[in-house]
Amino acid sequence: MVGAATITRLLRLAGVEPGDRSEASETSEFPYVCRGCGSAYDVQYHVCPDCGGFSVDRRLSAADGTD
């Protein structure tokens, strides 16, 4: 995918590694999570840059009544 490669390259230029965010997925700093691979993001993508999945949704928190 050309789009995913472009996004990944832009993130690296900004000093952010897309794969490194899975460890930080428990913080509210990255409120969007891919349901396919579990990567967390600070913006909602239509297509996950890591796995190409189409389910990047807002993380549900305990305040929402779910985990």
C-alpha positions as CSV (number, residue, x, y, z in Angstrom):
1,M,0.0,0.0,0.0
2,V,1.4,3.3,-1.0
3,G,-0.7,5.3,1.5
4,A,0.4,3.3,4.5
5,A,4.1,3.5,3.5
6,T,3.7,7.3,3.1
7,I,2.1,7.7,6.5
8,T,4.8,5.5,8.1
9,R,7.6,7.6,6.4
10,L,6.0,10.8,7.6
11,L,5.7,9.5,11.1
12,R,9.3,8.6,11.1
13,L,10.3,12.0,9.9
14,A,8.3,13.5,12.8
15,G,10.2,11.2,15.2
16,V,7.4,8.9,15.9
17,E,7.6,5.1,15.2
18,P,4.1,3.7,14.5
19,G,4.9,0.3,16.0
20,D,6.3,1.7,19.2
21,R,2.9,2.9,20.4
22,S,1.4,-0.4,21.3
23,E,3.1,-0.2,24.7
24,A,1.6,3.2,25.3
25,S,-1.9,2.0,24.5
26,E,-3.0,2.1,28.1
27,T,-2.7,5.9,28.3
28,S,-5.2,8.5,27.2
29,E,-2.5,10.1,25.0
30,F,-3.5,7.6,22.2
31,P,-7.3,7.5,22.3
32,Y,-7.7,5.5,19.0
33,V,-6.9,1.8,18.7
34,C,-6.8,-0.6,15.8
35,R,-9.0,-3.6,16.6
36,G,-6.9,-5.8,14.2
37,C,-3.4,-5.4,15.5
38,G,-3.8,-3.3,18.8
39,S,-1.7,-0.3,17.7
40,A,-2.7,2.9,19.4
41,Y,-2.8,6.4,17.7
42,D,-3.5,10.0,18.6
43,V,-5.7,10.4,15.5
44,Q,-8.3,8.3,13.9
45,Y,-7.1,6.6,10.7
46,H,-9.5,5.2,8.1
47,V,-6.9,2.5,7.5
48,C,-4.4,1.3,10.1
49,P,-0.9,2.3,9.0
50,D,0.5,-0.9,10.6
51,C,-1.7,-3.7,9.4
52,G,-4.1,-2.1,6.8
53,G,-7.2,-2.9,8.9
54,F,-10.3,-0.8,8.7
55,S,-11.2,-0.8,12.4
56,V,-9.4,2.1,14.0
57,D,-11.9,3.2,16.6
58,R,-12.0,5.4,19.8
59,R,-10.8,3.5,22.8
60,L,-13.6,2.8,25.3
61,S,-12.6,3.7,28.9
62,A,-14.0,2.9,32.3
63,A,-15.7,6.3,32.3
64,D,-17.7,5.1,29.3
65,G,-18.9,2.1,31.3
66,T,-16.7,-0.4,29.6
67,D,-13.1,-1.4,29.4
